[in-house]
Amino acid sequence: MTVLDCGIGSYKVVSVATPYELERRLEALGLTEGTRLDILGKKRNGASVIKVRGTRFAIGAEIAAGITIEEERG
């Protein structure tokens, strides 16, 4: 599933499939495979407020659709 498909909660990043430059930017922000990702809020237009490694930021629907996640176990 992707960030776009999920509700508020904690997840683990499985993969990031976005254009190269954007993928590098997300990497610089700490969003890499295996990282914990908390979805803090969702908007009707598909935008999401997420927290990764202590940093909160908003991503649009197109970016959210490119981030594959799974439910965090534990």
N, C-alpha and C positions, 0 to 999 in steps of 0.2 A: 504494500500500500504506500501511498505518498502522503506528504504533509497536507496536501490539498484535500485528501479523502478522510483524514482523521479528525478526531475531536481533541479537546483540551486534555493534556496528560503528559506522561513521560515516555519517551521512545528511544530507540537506538538507531543511529544512521547506518543503513546498509550500503547505499551508494548515492553518488551525486552525478546526475546526467544533465548538465547544462553546457552552454557554450564555454569553450576553453578559458577565456578571460574571466568569465563569471565564476567558473569552478575554482580558479586560482584565488580569486577574491574571497570566496567563501572559505577556502582552505586557510587563508590568512586570518580570517575571523575565528578559526578553530573548528569549523564544521568539516570533519573528516570521517571516514568510515570507522565505525565502532564507537563514535562519540555519543554521549547522552544528549538528547535534544528535548527540551520541555516546550510544549505548545501552551502558551499563556493566554492567547485570545485569538478569535477568528472573526472576520468581517464577512458580510454577505457577498462582497465582490471577489472573495477568494483569498484576500490578503490574510496573513497570519503574523502574530507577534510570537517570536520564539526566543528561547534563552539557551545559549550554548557556551559552556565553560565560563559562566558568570556574566556573559555579555548578552543584553537584550537588544533585539532589533526586529524590524518588520520586513517581511518579504512579500512580494506580489504573487498572484496566482500562478503565473508562468514559472517562476522560480520554485514555488511550492510543489508544482507538478513534477519537477525534475529531481526532487529529493525523496528517495525511497527509504522507508523506515519500517521498523518492526516494534511490537510492544516490548517494553523492557521487562525482563524476568528478574525476579529477585525479591 
